[in-house]
Amino acid sequence: MASSEIALIVGAGSGLSGSLARLCHREGMKVALAARNTDKLKDLVAECDAKAYACDAAQADQVSALFDAVKSDLGTPDLVVFNASARQRGPLVELDPEAVKNAIIVSCYAGFLVGQEAAKAMLARGSGSIMFTGASASVKGYARSAPFAMGKFGLRGLAQSMARELAPHNIHVAHFVIDGGIGESAPDQPDSRLHPDAIAQSYLAIHKQPRSAWTWEVELRPWVENF
């Protein structure tokens, strides 16, 4: 990957985002990390020679300011990854409406704000990749987890619409259904959980795809996970 490329990860943390940041750094990309709390990113910033930006992705003015700052500091991102989400569990009749609204705003509306700003920047240049992290709940609504399903279903619809609209403009939009638990597997159950480094490899592979054979959606799950 050319060293001039820039990756922006929104909703950054230590898990999948950390693996993505380290992989992009190894590939010679400049890395920008955005999160509401940047204190948690200090070690990752040092490891990846990255720049951290405080941003609430559910606030339009903060997202716009984020892209302005990244462009000023590093340039227009070639790869933007939206990783933010929020859950609210419980029996349907006991859910707090305000908490449900927040879960949908963080998981879906924030994705729209980030996707919109990324598209504006990439349309002006004529290229780029925008990727959204989904979940099992993107395609399956589970009991006692309606708010997460609503947010993730909405995010998937956003990604599909964006992919159809932006592909003719040389902007690759992809949605990832992460179907299974992320983390280290137990010694007696090898590869039973999605390893974040392995997920990151798939993200980068999609980013590198020739445009004659682009993927808009991919499902990733451990080999032991039921469909």
C-alpha positions in Angstrom: 0.0 0.0 0.0 1.3 3.4 -0.9 2.7 5.3 2.1 0.6 8.4 1.0 -2.6 6.7 2.0 -4.6 7.8 5.1 -6.9 5.7 7.3 -9.4 7.3 9.6 -11.1 5.0 12.2 -14.1 6.5 14.0 -15.3 4.9 17.2 -11.7 3.7 17.9 -10.8 1.5 20.8 -8.4 -1.3 21.7 -10.1 -4.2 20.0 -10.9 -4.4 16.3 -10.0 -0.7 15.9 -6.6 -1.4 17.5 -5.9 -4.3 15.1 -6.9 -2.1 12.1 -4.7 0.8 13.2 -1.7 -1.5 13.7 -2.2 -3.2 10.3 -2.7 0.1 8.5 0.5 1.4 10.1 2.4 -1.6 9.1 1.2 -1.1 5.5 2.7 2.4 5.6 -0.5 4.3 5.9 -1.0 7.4 8.1 -3.5 6.6 10.8 -6.1 8.9 12.4 -8.2 7.7 15.4 -11.4 9.3 16.6 -13.3 8.6 19.8 -15.2 10.5 22.4 -12.5 9.7 25.0 -9.0 9.9 23.5 -7.2 9.1 26.7 -7.8 5.4 26.1 -6.0 5.7 22.8 -2.6 6.9 24.1 -0.8 3.6 23.8 -2.3 2.9 20.4 -1.4 6.4 19.2 2.2 5.9 20.3 2.4 2.4 18.7 1.0 3.5 15.4 2.4 7.0 15.2 -1.2 8.0 14.9 -3.1 11.2 15.5 -6.1 11.1 17.9 -9.1 13.3 17.7 -11.9 13.8 20.2 -15.2 13.4 18.4 -18.8 12.4 19.3 -19.8 10.8 16.1 -23.5 11.5 16.8 -22.9 15.2 16.7 -22.9 16.6 13.1 -20.8 19.6 13.9 -18.1 17.5 15.6 -18.0 15.0 12.7 -17.6 17.9 10.2 -14.8 19.4 12.4 -13.2 16.0 12.6 -12.9 15.7 8.8 -11.7 19.3 8.5 -9.0 18.6 11.1 -7.8 15.3 9.5 -7.7 16.9 6.1 -5.6 19.8 7.5 -3.2 17.6 9.5 -2.9 14.6 7.2 -5.0 15.0 4.0 -8.2 13.5 2.7 -8.6 9.9 4.1 -8.4 7.1 1.6 -10.1 4.7 4.0 -12.7 5.6 6.6 -14.0 2.9 9.0 -17.0 3.5 11.2 -16.8 1.3 14.3 -19.1 3.0 16.8 -22.2 1.3 18.2 -24.3 1.3 21.4 -26.4 -1.5 22.9 -29.5 -1.4 25.2 -30.6 -4.8 26.3 -33.8 -5.9 28.1 -37.4 -7.0 27.7 -39.1 -4.9 25.1 -41.8 -3.6 27.5 -39.1 -2.5 30.0 -36.8 -0.6 27.7 -36.2 3.1 28.4 -37.2 5.0 25.3 -34.4 7.6 25.7 -31.8 4.8 26.0 -33.2 3.2 22.9 -33.1 6.4 21.0 -29.4 6.9 22.0 -28.6 3.3 20.9 -30.1 4.0 17.5 -28.4 7.4 17.2 -24.9 6.0 18.0 -25.2 2.8 15.9 -26.9 4.2 12.9 -27.3 8.0 12.7 -23.7 8.5 13.6 -22.8 6.2 10.8 -24.7 8.4 8.4 -22.9 11.5 9.6 -19.5 9.9 9.2 -20.4 8.3 5.8 -21.8 11.7 4.6 -18.6 13.6 5.5 -16.4 10.8 4.1 -18.4 10.8 0.8 -18.1 14.6 0.5 -14.3 14.4 0.8 -13.9 11.4 -1.5 -16.2 12.7 -4.2 -14.1 15.8 -4.5 -11.0 13.6 -5.0 -12.7 10.8 -7.0 -11.7 7.8 -4.9 -11.8 6.2 -1.5 -13.2 3.4 0.7 -15.9 3.7 3.4 -16.4 0.7 5.6 -19.1 0.0 8.2 -18.8 -2.5 11.0 -22.0 -4.5 11.5 -22.9 -7.5 13.6 -25.1 -10.6 13.7 -27.8 -8.1 14.6 -27.5 -6.5 11.2 -29.4 -9.4 9.7 -31.0 -11.2 12.8 -33.0 -9.4 15.4 -32.5 -11.2 18.8 -34.9 -11.3 21.7 -34.2 -8.7 24.4 -32.0 -6.8 21.9 -34.3 -4.8 19.7 -32.5 -1.5 20.0 -29.2 -3.0 18.7 -31.0 -4.7 15.9 -32.7 -1.5 14.9 -29.4 0.4 14.8 -27.5 -2.3 13.0 -30.3 -3.0 10.4 -30.4 0.8 9.7 -26.6 0.9 9.3 -26.7 -2.0 6.9 -29.4 -0.1 4.8 -27.3 3.0 4.8 -24.2 1.1 3.6 -26.2 -0.7 0.8 -27.7 2.6 -0.4 -24.3 4.3 -0.3 -22.6 1.5 -2.2 -25.1 1.7 -5.0 -24.9 5.5 -5.2 -21.1 6.0 -4.8 -19.6 3.0 -6.7 -20.1 4.7 -10.1 -18.0 7.6 -8.6 -15.1 5.2 -7.7 -15.9 5.1 -4.0 -16.0 1.7 -2.5 -18.5 1.2 0.3 -18.6 -2.1 2.2 -20.5 -3.4 5.2 -19.1 -6.2 7.5 -21.4 -8.6 9.3 -19.3 -9.7 12.3 -21.2 -12.8 13.2 -19.7 -14.1 16.4 -17.7 -13.0 19.5 -14.5 -11.1 19.0 -11.4 -11.9 21.1 -8.9 -14.5 22.1 -10.1 -18.1 21.9 -9.8 -20.5 24.9 -6.9 -23.0 24.6 -9.3 -25.9 24.4 -11.4 -24.2 21.7 -8.9 -22.9 19.1 -10.2 -20.3 16.6 -13.7 -20.4 18.2 -13.8 -16.6 18.4 -13.2 -14.0 15.8 -9.6 -12.7 16.3 -9.5 -8.9 15.7 -6.2 -9.2 13.7 -8.0 -11.7 11.3 -10.9 -9.3 10.9 -8.6 -6.4 10.1 -6.9 -8.5 7.4 -10.3 -8.8 5.7 -11.0 -5.1 6.0 -7.7 -4.3 4.3 -8.3 -6.9 1.6 -11.6 -5.3 0.7 -10.0 -1.9 0.6 -7.4 -3.3 -1.8 -9.9 -5.0 -4.1 -9.7 -4.1 -7.8 -12.8 -2.1 -8.8 -13.7 -4.7 -11.4 -14.7 -7.0 -8.6 -15.8 -5.0 -5.6 -17.6 -6.4 -2.5 -20.3 -4.4 -0.9 -20.9 -6.9 2.0 -19.0 -9.7 3.7 -20.0 -11.9 6.6 -17.2 -13.0 8.9 -17.6 -15.8 11.5 -15.5 -18.4 13.2 -15.5 -21.8 11.6 -17.5 -23.3 14.5 -20.2 -20.6 14.5 -23.7 -21.6 13.4 -25.2 -19.6 10.5 
